[in-house]
């Protein structure tokens, strides 16, 4: 398949690796096909209102239409599972956002990006400071219906890790895509994996001999070795 060889590899290893290489190439093609299919989606429904979010300074409000950024007509909003009744934010969301914070300056060259939680903005910003987040645009939907309308919260008030994409055409904002795989049935042990393509953690784990495992999930901190093997919550 390739001329690449590694020191002291066996013929059995090479045969298995070549078979895997074929599968990887097929997966790459499938990923590209799905991405192309996604791009052919017609515009979804027009947003029901120009939601106003709290962005941190007293009295400062920002509307959905203002989040796209200069020259951009695409906006991604991630619903961060950190509701007002939550003692702590979701460790899984936090792990994802740790990575997204680093990617945010690059994404800002092409799209608008925001992270929305239902908690008051001061609580969100205080937590963000403990993580060292510097680039994420943090928003509170504590007094609007964005989370309910776009499935970041269910009827019971439980928070959900939904990611939504919006597109602006001719001054009108439409929903374009949501990670609805979150709500699809999935095989035991797989969780929803609805944002996995955007989450480096699990993609790196998938390259290792033990894979993701079944007894490890991200924590908010790792002070105490016993916490490394504890399962906490569900993958976002």
C-alpha positions in Angstrom: 0.0 0.0 0.0 2.8 2.4 0.9 6.6 2.2 1.0 6.6 3.1 4.7 8.2 0.6 7.0 9.1 0.8 10.7 12.0 -0.7 12.5 11.6 -4.5 13.1 8.0 -4.7 12.1 6.8 -8.2 11.3 5.1 -9.3 8.1 2.0 -10.0 10.1 2.0 -6.4 11.3 2.5 -5.0 7.8 -0.4 -7.1 6.4 -2.7 -6.0 9.2 -1.6 -2.4 8.9 -2.2 -2.4 5.1 -5.7 -3.7 5.6 -6.3 -1.0 8.2 -4.9 1.6 5.8 -7.6 0.6 3.2 -10.3 1.0 5.9 -8.8 4.4 6.9 -8.8 5.6 3.3 -12.5 4.5 2.9 -13.4 6.3 6.1 -11.7 9.5 4.8 -13.8 9.2 1.7 -17.0 8.7 3.7 -16.2 11.6 6.0 -15.8 13.8 2.9 -19.0 12.5 1.4 -21.0 13.3 4.6 -19.5 16.8 4.8 -20.4 17.4 1.2 -24.0 16.1 1.8 -24.2 18.4 4.9 -23.3 21.4 2.7 -26.2 20.6 0.4 -28.8 21.0 3.2 -31.4 23.7 2.3 -31.7 26.5 4.7 -33.6 25.6 7.8 -36.2 27.7 9.6 -35.8 31.4 10.1 -34.9 32.1 13.7 -38.0 33.1 15.6 -36.4 36.2 17.2 -33.1 38.0 17.4 -32.1 36.6 20.8 -30.4 39.0 23.2 -27.7 37.5 25.3 -25.8 38.8 28.3 -22.1 39.1 27.6 -20.6 40.3 30.8 -20.5 44.0 31.3 -23.4 45.5 33.3 -26.2 46.3 31.0 -24.3 45.0 27.9 -26.5 42.9 25.7 -25.5 41.3 22.3 -28.0 40.1 19.8 -27.7 36.9 17.8 -27.4 39.0 14.6 -24.3 40.6 16.1 -22.4 37.4 16.8 -21.5 36.5 13.2 -18.5 38.8 13.1 -17.4 41.2 10.4 -17.8 39.8 6.9 -19.1 36.4 8.1 -22.5 34.8 7.4 -22.0 31.7 9.4 -22.3 31.3 13.2 -21.8 28.3 15.5 -23.2 28.3 19.0 -22.4 25.6 21.5 -24.8 25.0 24.4 -22.6 24.6 27.5 -24.2 22.4 30.2 -23.9 24.8 33.0 -27.4 25.7 34.2 -28.3 27.9 37.2 -29.2 24.8 39.3 -25.9 23.0 38.5 -23.3 22.9 41.3 -20.6 22.5 38.7 -20.4 22.7 34.9 -20.3 19.5 32.9 -16.8 18.0 32.8 -17.3 16.7 29.3 -18.4 20.1 27.9 -15.5 21.6 29.8 -13.0 19.2 28.1 -14.5 20.0 24.7 -14.3 23.8 25.4 -10.7 23.5 26.6 -9.8 22.4 23.1 -12.2 24.8 21.3 -10.7 27.8 23.1 -7.4 27.1 21.3 -9.1 26.8 18.0 -11.3 29.8 18.3 -8.8 32.4 16.9 -8.4 30.3 13.8 -12.2 29.7 13.4 -12.8 33.5 13.8 -11.1 34.0 10.4 -14.1 32.2 8.7 -17.1 32.1 11.1 -18.7 33.5 14.2 -18.4 31.3 17.3 -20.1 31.5 20.7 -20.6 29.4 23.8 -24.0 29.8 25.5 -25.0 28.7 29.0 -28.1 29.2 31.1 -26.2 30.4 34.2 -25.7 34.1 34.9 -22.8 35.5 32.9 -20.7 36.3 36.0 -20.8 32.6 37.0 -19.8 31.6 33.5 -17.0 34.0 33.3 -15.7 33.2 36.7 -15.5 29.5 35.8 -13.9 30.3 32.4 -11.1 32.2 34.3 -10.3 29.0 36.3 -9.8 27.2 33.0 -7.7 29.9 31.4 -10.1 30.3 28.5 -9.0 33.4 26.6 -10.7 33.2 23.2 -14.2 31.9 23.6 -17.1 34.3 23.3 -19.1 33.5 26.4 -22.8 34.3 26.5 -25.7 33.8 28.9 -29.2 32.9 27.8 -30.6 33.2 31.4 -33.4 35.4 30.3 -34.3 34.2 26.8 -35.6 31.0 25.2 -32.6 30.2 23.0 -31.8 27.0 24.9 -35.3 25.7 24.9 -35.9 26.6 21.2 -32.6 25.0 20.0 -32.5 22.0 22.2 -29.9 23.0 24.7 -32.4 22.3 27.4 -35.2 19.7 27.6 -38.7 20.1 29.0 -37.6 19.0 32.4 -35.0 21.8 32.5 -32.0 19.5 32.0 -29.1 20.9 30.1 -28.0 19.3 26.8 -24.7 19.7 24.9 -26.2 20.8 21.6 -24.2 22.5 18.8 -26.1 24.6 16.3 -25.0 26.3 13.1 -26.8 29.4 11.7 -26.5 31.0 8.3 -27.4 34.6 7.3 -28.7 35.1 3.8 -29.9 38.5 2.6 -30.2 39.9 6.2 -32.3 36.9 7.3 -30.9 34.4 9.8 -31.8 30.7 9.4 -30.9 27.6 11.3 -28.7 25.5 9.1 -27.5 22.5 11.1 -27.7 21.0 14.6 -25.9 18.0 16.1 -29.1 15.9 16.2 -27.0 12.7 16.5 -27.2 13.5 20.2 -30.8 12.3 20.1 -30.4 9.3 17.8 -30.2 5.7 19.3 -26.7 4.5 19.6 -24.9 1.2 20.4 -24.1 0.5 24.1 -20.8 2.0 25.1 -20.7 4.5 22.2 -22.6 7.4 23.8 -23.9 9.9 21.3 -20.5 11.0 19.7 -22.4 13.9 18.1 -19.5 16.4 18.4 -16.6 13.9 18.2 -15.3 15.2 14.8 -14.6 18.5 16.6 -13.1 17.0 19.8 -9.4 16.2 19.7 -9.5 14.2 23.0 -11.4 11.2 21.7 -9.8 11.3 18.2 -6.3 11.0 19.8 -7.6 8.2 22.1 -8.8 6.3 19.1 -5.2 6.0 17.8 -4.0 4.2 20.9 -3.9 0.4 21.7 -6.6 0.7 24.4 -8.8 3.2 22.6 -11.2 5.3 24.6 -11.8 2.6 27.1 -15.1 2.3 29.0 -14.1 3.5 32.5 -12.5 6.9 31.9 -14.1 10.3 31.3 -12.7 13.8 31.6 -12.8 15.4 35.0 -12.7 19.1 36.0 -9.4 18.4 37.7 -7.1 15.5 38.3 -5.8 16.1 41.8 -5.9 12.6 43.2 -4.8 9.6 41.2 -8.0 7.7 42.2 -10.0 10.1 40.1 -8.3 9.0 36.9 -10.3 5.8 36.6 -13.7 7.0 37.8 -16.5 7.3 35.4 -18.3 10.6 35.7 -21.4 11.6 33.8 -22.0 10.9 30.1 -20.0 12.0 27.1 -21.3 15.2 25.6 
